């Protein structure tokens, strides 16, 4: 069995109102050194696959079709073997 960590982040230039709200809240809490906050998603997927290459292809397909919005978001897939 393989486990994949999928990290989804907004593309550069895409506005992030949630990140702006968190930044403002951190400033209220007196963390004035915070200059920017970008909010993303972390998704764990466990799957059975023959090998890492086919798993990676499948995960990229999943990410393009459902896990991320390729118009506004980038993603990175990291595969980890589990016992």
N, C-alpha and C positions, 0 to 999 in steps of 0.2 A: 504494500500500500504506500502511496505517496501523499504527502501533504503539500499544498501550495499556499503560499502567502501572496495575495494580490493587493498591491498598493495602488490606489486610485487618487490622483491629484488633479486639481484644475490646471488647465493649460495657462501658460504665461499670458497675461493680458485679459484674462477672463475675470470679471468682477467677482469678489467673494464677500457678500454682505454678512455672512455668518462669521467669517474671519475678522471683519471690521468690528462687529459687535463684541467679539471676544477680546480684541485688542483694546477697545474702549473700556471694557470691564477691568482688564488688567491694569490699565492706567489709573482707574478709580481705586484699585487696590494698591496703588503706588509703585507699580512696576513700570516706571517711566522709560526704562531702557528698551522696552519692546517696540520695535519699529514696524513689524509686519507680522500678521498671523494668517496662515492659509489653512483651511480645513479640508481634509480629505477623508478617504474611507480605507479601512483595512478589512480584507475578507479572507477567511481561511476556507480552503476547499480540500476535502479528503477524497481521493479517488483511487480506483484500481486501474492500473495501466500496465502495458507490456514493458514500456521503457520511458525514460525521461523525455526523449525527443517527441514521442507521440503524445505524452501528457502535456508537454509544453504547447504543441500545436493545438490540442483540444482546449487548453486553458486560454490561449490567445483568442480562439474562436468564441469561447464563452464570454470573455472580457469585451470583445468587439460587439457581440450581440446583446448582452444583458448587464454584465457587471459594471461596465463603464459606458459613458456617452462619448464616443470618439470625436465628436464635434467640439466638445468643451473640455474633455478630460484626457489625461495621459494615464497610462498604467504600467506597472512593472510587476512581473511574475517571478517569484522565487520558489523553487521546488526543494522540499526537504524530505528525505526518506525517514519513515517511521517504522517501528517494528510492531 
